[in-house]
Amino acid sequence: MIHYHFYHPIEVRYGDLDPQGHVNNAKHLTYFEQARIAYMIELGLFTKDQSFMEIGVILADVHITYLEPIYFGEQIKVGVHISKLGNKSMTWMQNIVDAKTGKEIARGQVVMVTYDYKEEKTINIPREWREKIKQFENLGG
């Protein structure tokens, strides 16, 4: 079982719904992204006044398992946990849970690669990022 040290609350907006009346599957990706950015701000890897081009990560792979629908007005939060640090990539485990009960609604795995947008090439994970993530996530090695 994954232990999440970080959760970010998400407001389910009316515009997130599809014709069936629940959150559209594609919005889960947006919720995951919003929580990842909040995590990066929390750890000091990114600040709110930085440009998107300075974030230094790019999405490489994503997998989502949908367990239950999410409806308008539900209180949810998104968990973020970095489970693996490679040289240039990070494996992020994420989930969406009911904020009141803690019941898991969806879960996913995302691979992010550190990226230099100006040079348009992958780069090694910055040492400062690695240290902050390892400390926060209690990762060894």
C-alpha positions in Angstrom: 0.0 0.0 0.0 1.3 3.4 -1.0 1.6 6.0 1.8 0.9 9.5 0.6 2.5 12.3 2.5 0.9 15.0 0.3 -2.8 15.6 -0.7 -4.2 18.5 -2.6 -7.9 19.4 -2.4 -9.7 19.7 -5.7 -13.0 21.5 -6.5 -15.1 19.5 -8.8 -16.5 22.1 -11.2 -19.7 21.8 -13.3 -17.6 22.2 -16.4 -15.6 19.0 -15.5 -18.7 16.9 -16.1 -19.5 14.9 -19.2 -23.0 14.2 -20.6 -23.4 11.2 -18.2 -23.2 13.6 -15.2 -19.9 12.5 -13.8 -16.4 13.9 -14.1 -15.0 13.3 -17.6 -12.2 10.8 -17.6 -9.8 13.3 -19.2 -10.3 15.6 -16.2 -8.5 13.1 -13.9 -5.3 14.0 -15.8 -5.9 17.7 -15.0 -6.5 16.9 -11.4 -3.3 14.9 -11.2 -1.4 17.7 -12.9 -2.8 20.3 -10.5 -1.8 18.2 -7.5 1.7 17.6 -9.0 2.3 21.3 -9.4 1.0 22.0 -5.8 3.4 19.2 -4.6 6.3 20.9 -6.4 5.5 24.3 -4.9 5.2 22.7 -1.4 8.6 21.1 -1.7 10.1 24.3 -3.1 10.9 22.8 -6.6 8.7 25.5 -8.3 7.3 28.8 -7.3 4.0 30.4 -8.4 5.8 33.3 -10.1 7.8 31.0 -12.4 7.0 30.5 -16.1 5.7 27.1 -17.2 8.8 26.9 -19.3 10.9 26.9 -16.1 9.1 23.9 -14.5 11.6 21.6 -16.1 9.5 18.5 -16.4 7.6 16.9 -19.2 5.0 14.1 -19.1 6.4 10.8 -20.6 3.9 8.2 -19.6 0.6 7.9 -17.7 -1.7 5.1 -16.5 -5.0 5.6 -14.7 -7.3 3.1 -13.1 -10.9 4.5 -12.7 -12.6 2.9 -9.6 -15.7 4.9 -9.2 -17.3 8.0 -10.9 -16.9 11.4 -9.4 -19.9 13.7 -9.3 -20.4 17.4 -9.1 -20.2 18.7 -5.5 -18.1 15.8 -4.2 -15.2 16.8 -2.0 -12.1 15.1 -3.3 -8.4 15.4 -2.9 -5.5 14.1 -4.9 -2.5 12.2 -3.4 1.0 12.6 -4.8 3.9 10.3 -4.0 7.2 10.0 -5.9 8.1 6.4 -5.7 11.2 6.3 -7.9 14.0 8.6 -9.0 16.0 7.7 -12.0 18.7 9.8 -13.6 16.3 11.9 -15.7 12.9 10.5 -14.8 10.6 10.3 -11.7 7.8 7.8 -11.2 4.8 9.6 -9.5 2.1 7.5 -7.9 -1.2 9.4 -7.6 -4.7 8.8 -6.4 -8.0 10.6 -6.0 -9.9 10.0 -2.8 -13.2 11.1 -1.2 -12.0 13.8 1.2 -14.6 12.8 3.8 -14.2 9.1 3.8 -10.7 8.5 2.4 -12.2 6.0 -0.1 -10.0 5.7 -3.2 -11.9 6.7 -6.4 -9.0 6.5 -8.9 -5.3 5.7 -9.0 -2.5 6.3 -11.4 1.1 6.2 -12.2 2.9 9.0 -14.1 6.4 9.2 -15.4 7.8 12.7 -15.6 11.2 13.5 -17.2 13.3 16.5 -16.3 13.5 18.7 -19.3 15.3 21.8 -20.5 12.6 23.6 -22.6 15.1 26.1 -24.1 17.5 23.5 -25.3 14.7 21.0 -26.0 16.4 18.1 -24.4 16.2 15.9 -21.3 18.4 16.7 -18.3 19.4 15.0 -15.1 17.2 15.6 -12.1 18.7 18.6 -10.3 20.6 17.7 -7.1 18.5 20.1 -5.0 15.2 18.5 -6.3 16.6 15.0 -5.6 17.6 15.8 -2.1 14.2 17.5 -1.3 12.2 14.7 -2.8 14.2 11.9 -1.0 13.9 13.7 2.3 10.1 14.3 1.9 9.4 10.8 0.6 11.8 9.0 2.9 13.5 7.4 -0.1 16.8 5.6 0.5 19.9 5.7 -1.7 
